[in-house]
Structure formats: C-alpha cells, structure tokens
C-alpha cells in the first residue's frame, strides 16, 4: 500500500471498501468462516450520525480469522490507500469472552452519542 498520500474516507467510499473487503474475505475463507467488523471512532460517527463529512481512517474492532488482514491489505492495495490511513490493520483484534463485553461497551457509547446528538439538535431549535 502506498504511504505517499493521505486518505479521506467519506460515507460512499467507506461503503465501497467494506463491501470489497467482505467479498475478498469470502473468496479467501469461504462462507463458513464468520466475521464481524465493528466500526468505531470517526467512521462510526460519519456513517451513523451524519454530523461529520469525512474521516482520515477507519477504526474497527475485527472479529474474524487472521485472513481478514490479507483481505484488507488486498483491497487497500487495489484502491491505493496509504498505509498510515489503515486503522483497518491497526485495530483491536478481540477474541473469547471479551468480545461480548467490548460490543456491550461500544453499544453504550453509541447510545450516549445518539442522546447527545439529539440534545444538540433540540438546543439549536430553541
């Protein structure tokens, strides 16, 4: 992957990249190996709340076989994504019982963000 440019991730290209990663992962491991990518940080805010237009990386908790890194690298190479923008790779690889706790904590944080966004929206209308 290139390290010469900065990436700007927007809703549309994040969707494209994730679909391509899913296709590549399925090609590599087949349909029987489940995978979960839980987006966190700026990419999650961008996709779920709409008050952000872009992010410089895609942070994710990845629950998948180690082949996921190969799929991510292949897609990154195909699209010419710079190495430093790939928080796909610089992620938290979670396994075992910690997965449920991580998912639970992420959901709590997402719920808080939703409430705060709604309060800010209402405050603007007062």
Beta strands, then each sheet from edge to edge (+ up, - down):
strand 1: 36-40
strand 2: 59-63
strand 3: 92-93
sheet 1: 1+ 2- 3-
end
